Amino acid sequence: MSESNIEFDCPYCGYPNFSPLDPLSGTQQWTTDCENCCHPIALRVKVRGGELEELDVEREQD
Ligand SMILES: [Zn+2]
């Protein structure tokens, strides 16, 4: 089973980050920390047929 990654720019500092993508179809949401500035980033992706269909990157709200 191969694991794919998504690439996204940090909404705080613009640093390019990578996160593993679960190829399961549907909408997935999780939070990750920027590798550069360590701020929490809220990710939402939509996957269909193992392919990334939509990617939303937002600042995590406190
Ligand atoms: Zn950052």
N, CA, C, O and the ligand as a Tripos MOL2 file, in Angstrom:
@<TRIPOS>MOLECULE
protein
  249   247    63     0     0
PROTEIN
NO_CHARGES

@<TRIPOS>ATOM
      1 N           0.8440   -1.1870    0.0000 N.3       1 MET1
      2 CA          0.0000    0.0000    0.0000 C.3       1 MET1
      3 C           0.8820    1.2400    0.0000 C.2       1 MET1
      4 O           1.7450    1.4000    0.8630 O.2       1 MET1
      5 N           0.6630    2.0970   -0.9560 N.am      2 SER2
      6 CA          1.4830    3.2960   -1.0350 C.3       2 SER2
      7 C           0.7910    4.4500   -0.3230 C.2       2 SER2
      8 O          -0.4350    4.5500   -0.3100 O.2       2 SER2
      9 N           1.5820    5.2920    0.2510 N.am      3 GLU3
     10 CA          1.0570    6.4500    0.9620 C.3       3 GLU3
     11 C           1.3830    7.7070    0.1670 C.2       3 GLU3
     12 O           2.5190    7.9120   -0.2590 O.2       3 GLU3
     13 N           0.3850    8.5260   -0.0220 N.am      4 SER4
     14 CA          0.6360    9.7610   -0.7510 C.3       4 SER4
     15 C           0.6680   10.9320    0.2240 C.2       4 SER4
     16 O           0.1740   10.8430    1.3480 O.2       4 SER4
     17 N           1.2460   12.0020   -0.2220 N.am      5 ASN5
     18 CA          1.3580   13.1920    0.6070 C.3       5 ASN5
     19 C           0.7190   14.3740   -0.1030 C.2       5 ASN5
     20 O           0.7080   14.4600   -1.3310 O.2       5 ASN5
     21 N           0.1970   15.2670    0.6960 N.am      6 ILE6
     22 CA         -0.2840   16.5260    0.1390 C.3       6 ILE6
     23 C           0.6960   17.6280    0.5300 C.2       6 ILE6
     24 O           1.3240   17.5710    1.5870 O.2       6 ILE6
     25 N           0.8140   18.6150   -0.3240 N.am      7 GLU7
     26 CA          1.6710   19.7530   -0.0430 C.3       7 GLU7
     27 C           0.7920   20.9880    0.1030 C.2       7 GLU7
     28 O          -0.1340   21.1970   -0.6800 O.2       7 GLU7
     29 N           1.0890   21.8000    1.1060 N.am      8 PHE8
     30 CA          0.3040   23.0170    1.3150 C.3       8 PHE8
     31 C           1.2070   24.0650    1.9600 C.2       8 PHE8
     32 O           2.1650   23.7360    2.6600 O.2       8 PHE8
     33 N           0.8830   25.3220    1.7110 N.am      9 ASP9
     34 CA          1.6510   26.4150    2.2970 C.3       9 ASP9
     35 C           1.0380   26.8280    3.6280 C.2       9 ASP9
     36 O          -0.1820   26.9470    3.7470 O.2       9 ASP9
     37 N           1.8740   27.0430    4.6100 N.am     10 CYS10
     38 CA          1.4260   27.4840    5.9220 C.3      10 CYS10
     39 C           0.6930   28.8220    5.8010 C.2      10 CYS10
     40 O           1.2160   29.7460    5.1790 O.2      10 CYS10
     41 N          -0.5200   28.9490    6.3880 N.am     11 PRO11
     42 CA         -1.2530   30.2130    6.3090 C.3      11 PRO11
     43 C          -0.6620   31.3170    7.1960 C.2      11 PRO11
     44 O          -1.0800   32.4720    7.1140 O.2      11 PRO11
     45 N           0.2890   30.9650    8.0230 N.am     12 TYR12
     46 CA          0.9220   31.9700    8.8850 C.3      12 TYR12
     47 C           2.2060   32.5030    8.2510 C.2      12 TYR12
     48 O           2.3970   33.7160    8.1550 O.2      12 TYR12
     49 N           3.0790   31.6030    7.8210 N.am     13 CYS13
     50 CA          4.4110   32.0200    7.3610 C.3      13 CYS13
     51 C           4.6740   31.6660    5.9000 C.2      13 CYS13
     52 O           5.6820   32.0990    5.3420 O.2      13 CYS13
     53 N           3.7880   30.8860    5.2640 N.am     14 GLY14
     54 CA          3.9740   30.5610    3.8600 C.3      14 GLY14
     55 C           4.9350   29.4150    3.5920 C.2      14 GLY14
     56 O           5.2200   29.0940    2.4380 O.2      14 GLY14
     57 N           5.4330   28.8000    4.6500 N.am     15 TYR15
     58 CA          6.3780   27.6950    4.4840 C.3      15 TYR15
     59 C           5.6780   26.4750    3.8910 C.2      15 TYR15
     60 O           4.5880   26.1220    4.3430 O.2      15 TYR15
     61 N           6.2780   25.8140    2.8810 N.am     16 PRO16
     62 CA          5.6530   24.6180    2.3100 C.3      16 PRO16
     63 C           5.7460   23.4190    3.2520 C.2      16 PRO16
     64 O           6.8360   22.9940    3.6360 O.2      16 PRO16
     65 N           4.5810   22.8850    3.6130 N.am     17 ASN17
     66 CA          4.4970   21.7360    4.5050 C.3      17 ASN17
     67 C           3.9550   20.5330    3.7390 C.2      17 ASN17
     68 O           3.3150   20.6730    2.6970 O.2      17 ASN17
     69 N           4.2300   19.3460    4.2840 N.am     18 PHE18
     70 CA          3.6930   18.1100    3.7230 C.3      18 PHE18
     71 C           2.9450   17.3590    4.8100 C.2      18 PHE18
     72 O           3.3170   17.4060    5.9830 O.2      18 PHE18
     73 N           1.8970   16.6710    4.4130 N.am     19 SER19
     74 CA          1.1640   15.8450    5.3530 C.3      19 SER19
     75 C           0.7150   14.5750    4.6300 C.2      19 SER19
     76 O           0.3300   14.6380    3.4630 O.2      19 SER19
     77 N           0.7580   13.4180    5.3080 N.am     20 PRO20
     78 CA          0.3080   12.1940    4.6650 C.3      20 PRO20
     79 C          -1.1840   12.2320    4.3990 C.2      20 PRO20
     80 O          -1.9580   12.7400    5.2090 O.2      20 PRO20
     81 N          -1.5780   11.6930    3.2660 N.am     21 LEU21
     82 CA         -2.9860   11.6710    2.8810 C.3      21 LEU21
     83 C          -3.5140   10.2490    2.9500 C.2      21 LEU21
     84 O          -2.9720    9.3360    2.3260 O.2      21 LEU21
     85 N          -4.5750   10.0770    3.7150 N.am     22 ASP22
     86 CA         -5.2810    8.8000    3.7490 C.3      22 ASP22
     87 C          -6.1220    8.7060    2.4750 C.2      22 ASP22
     88 O          -6.9980    9.5460    2.2670 O.2      22 ASP22
     89 N          -5.8810    7.7050    1.6130 N.am     23 PRO23
     90 CA         -6.5700    7.6490    0.3210 C.3      23 PRO23
     91 C          -8.0280    7.2060    0.4040 C.2      23 PRO23
     92 O          -8.6770    7.0010   -0.6220 O.2      23 PRO23
     93 N          -8.5410    7.0590    1.6200 N.am     24 LEU24
     94 CA         -9.9410    6.6960    1.8000 C.3      24 LEU24
     95 C         -10.8520    7.8050    1.2560 C.2      24 LEU24
     96 O         -10.6560    8.9810    1.5610 O.2      24 LEU24
     97 N         -11.8300    7.4260    0.4640 N.am     25 SER25
     98 CA        -12.7270    8.4190   -0.1310 C.3      25 SER25
     99 C         -13.5650    9.1220    0.9210 C.2      25 SER25
    100 O         -13.9660    8.5280    1.9220 O.2      25 SER25
    101 N         -13.8210   10.4020    0.6740 N.am     26 GLY26
    102 CA        -14.6500   11.1850    1.5760 C.3      26 GLY26
    103 C         -13.9410   12.4370    2.0290 C.2      26 GLY26
    104 O         -12.8800   12.7910    1.5140 O.2      26 GLY26
    105 N         -14.5380   13.1020    2.9970 N.am     27 THR27
    106 CA        -13.9690   14.3350    3.5320 C.3      27 THR27
    107 C         -13.2190   14.0190    4.8200 C.2      27 THR27
    108 O         -13.7140   13.2910    5.6800 O.2      27 THR27
    109 N         -12.0370   14.5680    4.9360 N.am     28 GLN28
    110 CA        -11.2230   14.3520    6.1240 C.3      28 GLN28
    111 C         -10.7760   15.6980    6.6620 C.2      28 GLN28
    112 O         -10.4670   16.6170    5.9030 O.2      28 GLN28
    113 N         -10.7470   15.8020    7.9890 N.am     29 GLN29
    114 CA        -10.2900   17.0320    8.6320 C.3      29 GLN29
    115 C          -9.3130   16.6850    9.7350 C.2      29 GLN29
    116 O          -9.5370   15.7460   10.4990 O.2      29 GLN29
    117 N          -8.2500   17.4250    9.8180 N.am     30 TRP30
    118 CA         -7.3290   17.2400   10.9260 C.3      30 TRP30
    119 C          -6.5020   18.5000   11.0980 C.2      30 TRP30
    120 O          -6.5230   19.4030   10.2610 O.2      30 TRP30
    121 N          -5.7800   18.5390   12.1970 N.am     31 THR31
    122 CA         -4.9400   19.6910   12.4950 C.3      31 THR31
    123 C          -3.4950   19.2500   12.5770 C.2      31 THR31
    124 O          -3.1840   18.2010   13.1420 O.2      31 THR31
    125 N          -2.6230   20.0490   12.0160 N.am     32 THR32
    126 CA         -1.1940   19.7490   12.0590 C.3      32 THR32
    127 C          -0.4390   21.0240   12.3830 C.2      32 THR32
    128 O          -0.9560   22.1250   12.1980 O.2      32 THR32
    129 N           0.7830   20.8730   12.8650 N.am     33 ASP33
    130 CA          1.5920   22.0570   13.1880 C.3      33 ASP33
    131 C           2.5740   22.3490   12.0570 C.2      33 ASP33
    132 O           3.1710   21.4390   11.4830 O.2      33 ASP33
    133 N           2.7270   23.6210   11.7510 N.am     34 CYS34
    134 CA          3.6860   24.0260   10.7300 C.3      34 CYS34
    135 C           5.0920   23.6020   11.1450 C.2      34 CYS34
    136 O           5.4920   23.7860   12.2950 O.2      34 CYS34
    137 N           5.8310   23.0360   10.2050 N.am     35 GLU35
    138 CA          7.2040   22.6060   10.4970 C.3      35 GLU35
    139 C           8.1150   23.7820   10.7850 C.2      35 GLU35
    140 O           9.1240   23.6340   11.4750 O.2      35 GLU35
    141 N           7.7710   24.9370   10.2680 N.am     36 ASN36
    142 CA          8.6360   26.1070   10.3960 C.3      36 ASN36
    143 C           8.2900   26.9650   11.6090 C.2      36 ASN36
    144 O           9.1610   27.2700   12.4240 O.2      36 ASN36
    145 N           7.0020   27.3600   11.7320 N.am     37 CYS37
    146 CA          6.6190   28.2950   12.7970 C.3      37 CYS37
    147 C           5.8060   27.6280   13.9070 C.2      37 CYS37
    148 O           5.5030   28.2700   14.9140 O.2      37 CYS37
    149 N           5.4460   26.3410   13.7400 N.am     38 CYS38
    150 CA          4.7800   25.5350   14.7600 C.3      38 CYS38
    151 C           3.3690   26.0050   15.1060 C.2      38 CYS38
    152 O           2.8230   25.5780   16.1240 O.2      38 CYS38
    153 N           2.7680   26.8570   14.3030 N.am     39 HIS39
    154 CA          1.3890   27.2430   14.5330 C.3      39 HIS39
    155 C           0.4710   26.1160   14.0500 C.2      39 HIS39
    156 O           0.8060   25.4050   13.1030 O.2      39 HIS39
    157 N          -0.6930   25.9530   14.7040 N.am     40 PRO40
    158 CA         -1.6280   24.9020   14.2920 C.3      40 PRO40
    159 C          -2.3660   25.2690   13.0080 C.2      40 PRO40
    160 O          -2.8820   26.3780   12.8690 O.2      40 PRO40
    161 N          -2.4070   24.3360   12.0880 N.am     41 ILE41
    162 CA         -3.0490   24.5340   10.7870 C.3      41 ILE41
    163 C          -4.1830   23.5220   10.6560 C.2      41 ILE41
    164 O          -3.9890   22.3210   10.8410 O.2      41 ILE41
    165 N          -5.3750   24.0370   10.3330 N.am     42 ALA42
    166 CA         -6.5360   23.1650   10.1270 C.3      42 ALA42
    167 C          -6.6170   22.7910    8.6480 C.2      42 ALA42
    168 O          -6.6930   23.6590    7.7790 O.2      42 ALA42
    169 N          -6.6020   21.4960    8.3790 N.am     43 LEU43
    170 CA         -6.6760   20.9880    7.0070 C.3      43 LEU43
    171 C          -8.0120   20.2970    6.7840 C.2      43 LEU43
    172 O          -8.5090   19.5780    7.6520 O.2      43 LEU43
    173 N          -8.5830   20.5230    5.6150 N.am     44 ARG44
    174 CA         -9.7690   19.7690    5.2220 C.3      44 ARG44
    175 C          -9.5780   19.3300    3.7770 C.2      44 ARG44
    176 O          -9.3290   20.1560    2.8990 O.2      44 ARG44
    177 N          -9.6940   18.0410    3.5360 N.am     45 VAL45
    178 CA         -9.5040   17.5230    2.1820 C.3      45 VAL45
    179 C         -10.7050   16.6880    1.7710 C.2      45 VAL45
    180 O         -11.3970   16.0930    2.5970 O.2      45 VAL45
    181 N         -10.9210   16.6690    0.4880 N.am     46 LYS46
    182 CA        -11.9290   15.7730   -0.0760 C.3      46 LYS46
    183 C         -11.2030   14.8420   -1.0380 C.2      46 LYS46
    184 O         -10.4860   15.2840   -1.9360 O.2      46 LYS46
    185 N         -11.4070   13.5320   -0.8280 N.am     47 VAL47
    186 CA        -10.7220   12.5130   -1.6150 C.3      47 VAL47
    187 C         -11.7530   11.7060   -2.3880 C.2      47 VAL47
    188 O         -12.7920   11.3110   -1.8580 O.2      47 VAL47
    189 N         -11.4370   11.4760   -3.6510 N.am     48 ARG48
    190 CA        -12.3070   10.6010   -4.4350 C.3      48 ARG48
    191 C         -11.4400    9.7000   -5.3020 C.2      48 ARG48
    192 O         -10.5770   10.1730   -6.0410 O.2      48 ARG48
    193 N         -11.6810    8.4000   -5.2030 N.am     49 GLY49
    194 CA        -10.9240    7.4330   -5.9990 C.3      49 GLY49
    195 C          -9.4280    7.4920   -5.7380 C.2      49 GLY49
    196 O          -8.6220    7.2750   -6.6430 O.2      49 GLY49
    197 N          -9.0570    7.7890   -4.4820 N.am     50 GLY50
    198 CA         -7.6490    7.8500   -4.1350 C.3      50 GLY50
    199 C          -6.9550    9.1230   -4.5540 C.2      50 GLY50
    200 O          -5.7570    9.2860   -4.3220 O.2      50 GLY50
    201 N          -7.7050   10.0430   -5.1790 N.am     51 GLU51
    202 CA         -7.1150   11.3010   -5.6350 C.3      51 GLU51
    203 C          -7.6450   12.4640   -4.8150 C.2      51 GLU51
    204 O          -8.8110   12.4800   -4.4200 O.2      51 GLU51
    205 N          -6.7870   13.4260   -4.5660 N.am     52 LEU52
    206 CA         -7.1770   14.6280   -3.8580 C.3      52 LEU52
    207 C          -8.0540   15.4910   -4.7670 C.2      52 LEU52
    208 O          -7.6600   15.8630   -5.8720 O.2      52 LEU52
    209 N          -9.2400   15.7950   -4.2740 N.am     53 GLU53
    210 CA        -10.1670   16.5680   -5.0870 C.3      53 GLU53
    211 C         -10.2460   18.0240   -4.6160 C.2      53 GLU53
    212 O         -10.3250   18.9540   -5.4190 O.2      53 GLU53
    213 N         -10.2220   18.1900   -3.2980 N.am     54 GLU54
    214 CA        -10.2670   19.5420   -2.7370 C.3      54 GLU54
    215 C          -9.3320   19.6140   -1.5430 C.2      54 GLU54
    216 O          -9.1510   18.6350   -0.8200 O.2      54 GLU54
    217 N          -8.7400   20.7860   -1.3460 N.am     55 LEU55
    218 CA         -7.8640   21.0010   -0.1970 C.3      55 LEU55
    219 C          -8.1120   22.3980    0.3510 C.2      55 LEU55
    220 O          -7.9480   23.3930   -0.3550 O.2      55 LEU55
    221 N          -8.5090   22.4620    1.6230 N.am     56 ASP56
    222 CA         -8.6790   23.7430    2.3110 C.3      56 ASP56
    223 C          -7.6620   23.8400    3.4240 C.2      56 ASP56
    224 O          -7.5130   22.9090    4.2150 O.2      56 ASP56
    225 N          -6.9670   24.9490    3.4950 N.am     57 VAL57
    226 CA         -5.9660   25.1760    4.5230 C.3      57 VAL57
    227 C          -6.3360   26.4510    5.2570 C.2      57 VAL57
    228 O          -6.4500   27.5180    4.6530 O.2      57 VAL57
    229 N          -6.5230   26.3330    6.5740 N.am     58 GLU58
    230 CA         -6.9250   27.5040    7.3510 C.3      58 GLU58
    231 C          -6.1650   27.5660    8.6680 C.2      58 GLU58
    232 O          -5.6340   26.5730    9.1650 O.2      58 GLU58
    233 N          -6.1400   28.7780    9.2080 N.am     59 ARG59
    234 CA         -5.5910   28.9320   10.5480 C.3      59 ARG59
    235 C          -6.5320   28.2970   11.5590 C.2      59 ARG59
    236 O          -7.7470   28.4820   11.4890 O.2      59 ARG59
    237 N          -5.9710   27.5560   12.4890 N.am     60 GLU60
    238 CA         -6.7800   26.9700   13.5500 C.3      60 GLU60
    239 C          -7.2790   28.0880   14.4460 C.2      60 GLU60
    240 O          -6.5040   28.9260   14.9060 O.2      60 GLU60
    241 N          -8.5890   28.0910   14.6880 N.am     61 GLN61
    242 CA         -9.1760   29.1260   15.5440 C.3      61 GLN61
    243 C          -9.1080   28.6960   16.9990 C.2      61 GLN61
    244 O          -9.4080   27.5490   17.3300 O.2      61 GLN61
    245 N          -8.7190   29.6080   17.8550 N.am     62 ASP62
    246 CA         -8.6870   29.3010   19.2950 C.3      62 ASP62
    247 C         -10.0620   29.4490   19.9000 C.2      62 ASP62
    248 O         -10.2340   29.2330   21.1000 O.2      62 ASP62
    249 ZN          4.3000   28.4040    9.4280 Zn       63 ZN63
@<TRIPOS>BOND
     1     1     2 1
     2     2     3 1
     3     3     4 2
     4     3     5 am
     5     5     6 1
     6     6     7 1
     7     7     8 2
     8     7     9 am
     9     9    10 1
    10    10    11 1
    11    11    12 2
    12    11    13 am
    13    13    14 1
    14    14    15 1
    15    15    16 2
    16    15    17 am
    17    17    18 1
    18    18    19 1
    19    19    20 2
    20    19    21 am
    21    21    22 1
    22    22    23 1
    23    23    24 2
    24    23    25 am
    25    25    26 1
    26    26    27 1
    27    27    28 2
    28    27    29 am
    29    29    30 1
    30    30    31 1
    31    31    32 2
    32    31    33 am
    33    33    34 1
    34    34    35 1
    35    35    36 2
    36    35    37 am
    37    37    38 1
    38    38    39 1
    39    39    40 2
    40    39    41 am
    41    41    42 1
    42    42    43 1
    43    43    44 2
    44    43    45 am
    45    45    46 1
    46    46    47 1
    47    47    48 2
    48    47    49 am
    49    49    50 1
    50    50    51 1
    51    51    52 2
    52    51    53 am
    53    53    54 1
    54    54    55 1
    55    55    56 2
    56    55    57 am
    57    57    58 1
    58    58    59 1
    59    59    60 2
    60    59    61 am
    61    61    62 1
    62    62    63 1
    63    63    64 2
    64    63    65 am
    65    65    66 1
    66    66    67 1
    67    67    68 2
    68    67    69 am
    69    69    70 1
    70    70    71 1
    71    71    72 2
    72    71    73 am
    73    73    74 1
    74    74    75 1
    75    75    76 2
    76    75    77 am
    77    77    78 1
    78    78    79 1
    79    79    80 2
    80    79    81 am
    81    81    82 1
    82    82    83 1
    83    83    84 2
    84    83    85 am
    85    85    86 1
    86    86    87 1
    87    87    88 2
    88    87    89 am
    89    89    90 1
    90    90    91 1
    91    91    92 2
    92    91    93 am
    93    93    94 1
    94    94    95 1
    95    95    96 2
    96    95    97 am
    97    97    98 1
    98    98    99 1
    99    99   100 2
   100    99   101 am
   101   101   102 1
   102   102   103 1
   103   103   104 2
   104   103   105 am
   105   105   106 1
   106   106   107 1
   107   107   108 2
   108   107   109 am
   109   109   110 1
   110   110   111 1
   111   111   112 2
   112   111   113 am
   113   113   114 1
   114   114   115 1
   115   115   116 2
   116   115   117 am
   117   117   118 1
   118   118   119 1
   119   119   120 2
   120   119   121 am
   121   121   122 1
   122   122   123 1
   123   123   124 2
   124   123   125 am
   125   125   126 1
   126   126   127 1
   127   127   128 2
   128   127   129 am
   129   129   130 1
   130   130   131 1
   131   131   132 2
   132   131   133 am
   133   133   134 1
   134   134   135 1
   135   135   136 2
   136   135   137 am
   137   137   138 1
   138   138   139 1
   139   139   140 2
   140   139   141 am
   141   141   142 1
   142   142   143 1
   143   143   144 2
   144   143   145 am
   145   145   146 1
   146   146   147 1
   147   147   148 2
   148   147   149 am
   149   149   150 1
   150   150   151 1
   151   151   152 2
   152   151   153 am
   153   153   154 1
   154   154   155 1
   155   155   156 2
   156   155   157 am
   157   157   158 1
   158   158   159 1
   159   159   160 2
   160   159   161 am
   161   161   162 1
   162   162   163 1
   163   163   164 2
   164   163   165 am
   165   165   166 1
   166   166   167 1
   167   167   168 2
   168   167   169 am
   169   169   170 1
   170   170   171 1
   171   171   172 2
   172   171   173 am
   173   173   174 1
   174   174   175 1
   175   175   176 2
   176   175   177 am
   177   177   178 1
   178   178   179 1
   179   179   180 2
   180   179   181 am
   181   181   182 1
   182   182   183 1
   183   183   184 2
   184   183   185 am
   185   185   186 1
   186   186   187 1
   187   187   188 2
   188   187   189 am
   189   189   190 1
   190   190   191 1
   191   191   192 2
   192   191   193 am
   193   193   194 1
   194   194   195 1
   195   195   196 2
   196   195   197 am
   197   197   198 1
   198   198   199 1
   199   199   200 2
   200   199   201 am
   201   201   202 1
   202   202   203 1
   203   203   204 2
   204   203   205 am
   205   205   206 1
   206   206   207 1
   207   207   208 2
   208   207   209 am
   209   209   210 1
   210   210   211 1
   211   211   212 2
   212   211   213 am
   213   213   214 1
   214   214   215 1
   215   215   216 2
   216   215   217 am
   217   217   218 1
   218   218   219 1
   219   219   220 2
   220   219   221 am
   221   221   222 1
   222   222   223 1
   223   223   224 2
   224   223   225 am
   225   225   226 1
   226   226   227 1
   227   227   228 2
   228   227   229 am
   229   229   230 1
   230   230   231 1
   231   231   232 2
   232   231   233 am
   233   233   234 1
   234   234   235 1
   235   235   236 2
   236   235   237 am
   237   237   238 1
   238   238   239 1
   239   239   240 2
   240   239   241 am
   241   241   242 1
   242   242   243 1
   243   243   244 2
   244   243   245 am
   245   245   246 1
   246   246   247 1
   247   247   248 2
@<TRIPOS>SUBSTRUCTURE
     1 MET1         2 RESIDUE 1 A MET
     2 SER2         6 RESIDUE 1 A SER
     3 GLU3        10 RESIDUE 1 A GLU
     4 SER4        14 RESIDUE 1 A SER
     5 ASN5        18 RESIDUE 1 A ASN
     6 ILE6        22 RESIDUE 1 A ILE
     7 GLU7        26 RESIDUE 1 A GLU
     8 PHE8        30 RESIDUE 1 A PHE
     9 ASP9        34 RESIDUE 1 A ASP
    10 CYS10       38 RESIDUE 1 A CYS
    11 PRO11       42 RESIDUE 1 A PRO
    12 TYR12       46 RESIDUE 1 A TYR
    13 CYS13       50 RESIDUE 1 A CYS
    14 GLY14       54 RESIDUE 1 A GLY
    15 TYR15       58 RESIDUE 1 A TYR
    16 PRO16       62 RESIDUE 1 A PRO
    17 ASN17       66 RESIDUE 1 A ASN
    18 PHE18       70 RESIDUE 1 A PHE
    19 SER19       74 RESIDUE 1 A SER
    20 PRO20       78 RESIDUE 1 A PRO
    21 LEU21       82 RESIDUE 1 A LEU
    22 ASP22       86 RESIDUE 1 A ASP
    23 PRO23       90 RESIDUE 1 A PRO
    24 LEU24       94 RESIDUE 1 A LEU
    25 SER25       98 RESIDUE 1 A SER
    26 GLY26      102 RESIDUE 1 A GLY
    27 THR27      106 RESIDUE 1 A THR
    28 GLN28      110 RESIDUE 1 A GLN
    29 GLN29      114 RESIDUE 1 A GLN
    30 TRP30      118 RESIDUE 1 A TRP
    31 THR31      122 RESIDUE 1 A THR
    32 THR32      126 RESIDUE 1 A THR
    33 ASP33      130 RESIDUE 1 A ASP
    34 CYS34      134 RESIDUE 1 A CYS
    35 GLU35      138 RESIDUE 1 A GLU
    36 ASN36      142 RESIDUE 1 A ASN
    37 CYS37      146 RESIDUE 1 A CYS
    38 CYS38      150 RESIDUE 1 A CYS
    39 HIS39      154 RESIDUE 1 A HIS
    40 PRO40      158 RESIDUE 1 A PRO
    41 ILE41      162 RESIDUE 1 A ILE
    42 ALA42      166 RESIDUE 1 A ALA
    43 LEU43      170 RESIDUE 1 A LEU
    44 ARG44      174 RESIDUE 1 A ARG
    45 VAL45      178 RESIDUE 1 A VAL
    46 LYS46      182 RESIDUE 1 A LYS
    47 VAL47      186 RESIDUE 1 A VAL
    48 ARG48      190 RESIDUE 1 A ARG
    49 GLY49      194 RESIDUE 1 A GLY
    50 GLY50      198 RESIDUE 1 A GLY
    51 GLU51      202 RESIDUE 1 A GLU
    52 LEU52      206 RESIDUE 1 A LEU
    53 GLU53      210 RESIDUE 1 A GLU
    54 GLU54      214 RESIDUE 1 A GLU
    55 LEU55      218 RESIDUE 1 A LEU
    56 ASP56      222 RESIDUE 1 A ASP
    57 VAL57      226 RESIDUE 1 A VAL
    58 GLU58      230 RESIDUE 1 A GLU
    59 ARG59      234 RESIDUE 1 A ARG
    60 GLU60      238 RESIDUE 1 A GLU
    61 GLN61      242 RESIDUE 1 A GLN
    62 ASP62      246 RESIDUE 1 A ASP
    63 ZN63       249 GROUP 0 **** ****
